[in-house]
Amino acid sequence: MRAIIQRVKRASVSVDAKVVGHIDAGLVVFVGVHKEDTRTEADWLAEKIAHLRVFSDADGKFNLSLLDTGGAVLLVSQFTLYGEVRRGRRPSFSDAASPELAEPLLVYLESALKRQGELRVATGRFQAHMLVEILNDGPVTISLDTAVTRSGRIKQELPAGG
């Protein structure tokens, strides 16, 4: 899975002029699913997102996570994160998961995020044309890629029982 994470003051996703997901302060997570991803990658990503220290403490240092601040997550499916443009000008999406694989993994990622603690998780709509409104905070943008999980190195990073 590949994720682009942005710290926000508020964000929303609309489909057909109707808001389908919104949050106040927290993180917007654009996520693409790779064709070889499994629940292992989703669990790793959920743990990273929930514990990512990108919120400032009283001294202005990045020491707080979503769990510390009570922030929320807006999870937005974005297969274009696996767009490959090394050759030609039109992106190839051959590494992106099929909808039959991606949608259940995104649903699983949503539940894995909720299992991290008292996180509120809102979502966009899978395979819909979405309008995403974001009020960036910082801006703070982080990218994560779970390719390491497919190589086997992830097992050392997961907490016991994970």
Wavefront OBJ file of the C-alpha trace (Angstrom):
o trace
v 0.000 0.000 0.000
v 1.140 3.480 -0.713
v -0.156 6.421 1.313
v 0.138 10.178 1.128
v -0.761 11.642 4.503
v -1.595 15.286 5.081
v -2.179 16.976 8.413
v -5.353 19.053 8.194
v -7.510 21.457 10.165
v -10.534 20.016 8.328
v -11.314 18.024 5.208
v -14.248 16.575 3.325
v -15.038 14.331 0.378
v -18.051 14.880 -1.863
v -19.582 12.639 -4.494
v -22.270 14.041 -6.791
v -22.330 17.282 -4.748
v -23.095 15.384 -1.513
v -20.586 15.172 1.367
v -19.877 11.494 2.031
v -17.064 11.944 4.569
v -15.653 14.785 6.638
v -13.327 15.392 9.576
v -12.121 18.276 11.631
v -8.473 18.234 12.790
v -6.557 15.112 11.873
v -5.059 13.369 8.883
v -6.222 12.884 5.321
v -4.828 9.614 4.021
v -4.818 9.020 0.277
v -4.149 5.310 -0.160
v -3.439 3.101 -3.136
v -3.411 -0.681 -2.980
v -0.663 -2.669 -4.744
v -1.615 -5.850 -6.580
v 0.415 -7.943 -4.081
v -0.877 -6.308 -0.883
v -2.477 -8.305 1.914
v -3.902 -7.607 5.353
v -0.324 -7.589 6.677
v 0.357 -4.357 4.782
v -2.937 -2.854 5.940
v -2.179 -3.659 9.593
v 1.308 -2.123 9.305
v -0.060 1.009 7.648
v -2.848 1.422 10.232
v -0.344 1.204 13.093
v 1.975 3.725 11.431
v -0.824 6.200 10.727
v -2.299 6.035 14.224
v 1.076 6.518 15.914
v 2.681 8.938 13.445
v 3.974 11.869 15.506
v 3.168 14.840 13.270
v 1.244 17.008 15.730
v 3.001 19.622 17.828
v 3.344 19.478 21.577
v 3.453 22.564 23.831
v 7.043 23.209 22.702
v 6.118 23.092 19.011
v 7.859 19.739 18.425
v 6.337 16.837 16.488
v 5.726 14.618 19.516
v 1.996 13.881 19.347
v 0.024 11.359 17.327
v -3.634 11.100 16.351
v -4.170 8.986 19.445
v -2.673 11.724 21.620
v -4.679 14.552 20.058
v -8.023 12.844 19.496
v -7.769 13.621 15.788
v -9.631 11.841 13.019
v -8.728 10.189 9.720
v -10.274 10.812 6.325
v -9.365 7.738 4.268
v -9.539 8.274 0.494
v -8.939 5.514 -2.040
v -6.540 6.645 -4.770
v -5.310 3.969 -7.177
v -3.420 6.661 -9.109
v -0.706 6.509 -6.434
v 0.521 3.488 -8.391
v 0.624 5.405 -11.662
v 3.927 4.680 -13.382
v 5.230 7.322 -15.802
v 8.859 6.344 -16.420
v 8.017 5.534 -20.022
v 5.648 7.574 -22.118
v 3.313 10.272 -20.902
v 0.212 8.347 -19.964
v 0.397 6.652 -16.550
v 0.354 2.868 -16.414
v -1.499 1.410 -13.457
v -0.303 -2.180 -13.858
v 0.953 -2.327 -10.243
v -2.365 -1.165 -8.787
v -4.644 -3.817 -7.334
v -7.826 -4.778 -9.138
v -11.023 -3.388 -7.597
v -11.837 -6.904 -6.346
v -8.661 -6.918 -4.254
v -8.432 -3.221 -3.410
v -11.911 -2.579 -2.027
v -11.872 -5.312 0.655
v -8.360 -4.263 1.711
v -9.452 -0.640 2.054
v -12.428 -1.717 4.174
v -10.022 -3.794 6.241
v -7.640 -0.808 6.579
v -10.528 1.301 7.879
v -11.312 -1.310 10.547
v -7.601 -1.721 11.375
v -7.357 2.034 11.974
v -10.355 1.920 14.294
v -8.761 -0.955 16.227
v -5.715 1.248 16.986
v -7.680 3.183 19.588
v -10.405 5.757 19.756
v -9.956 6.937 16.174
v -12.810 8.368 14.172
v -12.422 7.304 10.555
v -14.398 8.815 7.691
v -14.039 7.645 4.102
v -14.583 8.613 0.545
v -16.441 6.315 -1.845
v -14.546 3.566 -3.641
v -14.368 3.961 -7.452
v -16.325 7.229 -7.375
v -15.256 10.545 -8.820
v -14.599 12.467 -5.603
v -14.031 16.107 -4.838
v -11.704 16.419 -1.866
v -11.516 19.671 0.081
v -8.567 20.042 2.423
v -7.448 22.804 4.723
v -3.790 21.807 5.123
v -2.150 22.443 8.470
v 1.511 23.341 8.109
v 1.527 22.008 5.472
v 2.685 18.641 6.722
v 2.775 15.838 4.148
v 4.259 12.378 4.703
v 4.476 9.464 2.294
v 4.494 5.821 3.357
v 4.946 2.721 1.243
v 4.476 -0.808 2.515
v 6.693 -2.354 -0.161
v 8.960 -3.294 2.727
v 6.224 -5.638 4.015
v 6.272 -7.652 0.824
v 10.013 -8.168 1.235
v 9.505 -9.683 4.694
v 11.235 -6.958 6.715
v 7.921 -5.791 8.186
v 7.661 -8.681 10.607
v 10.417 -7.189 12.761
v 8.558 -3.861 13.034
v 5.109 -5.163 14.025
v 4.369 -5.192 17.743
v 3.947 -8.563 19.455
v 0.691 -10.116 18.340
v 0.699 -8.020 15.126
l 1 2 3 4 5 6 7 8 9 10 11 12 13 14 15 16 17 18 19 20 21 22 23 24 25 26 27 28 29 30 31 32 33 34 35 36 37 38 39 40 41 42 43 44 45 46 47 48 49 50 51 52 53 54 55 56 57 58 59 60 61 62 63 64 65 66 67 68 69 70 71 72 73 74 75 76 77 78 79 80 81 82 83 84 85 86 87 88 89 90 91 92 93 94 95 96 97 98 99 100 101 102 103 104 105 106 107 108 109 110 111 112 113 114 115 116 117 118 119 120 121 122 123 124 125 126 127 128 129 130 131 132 133 134 135 136 137 138 139 140 141 142 143 144 145 146 147 148 149 150 151 152 153 154 155 156 157 158 159 160 161 162
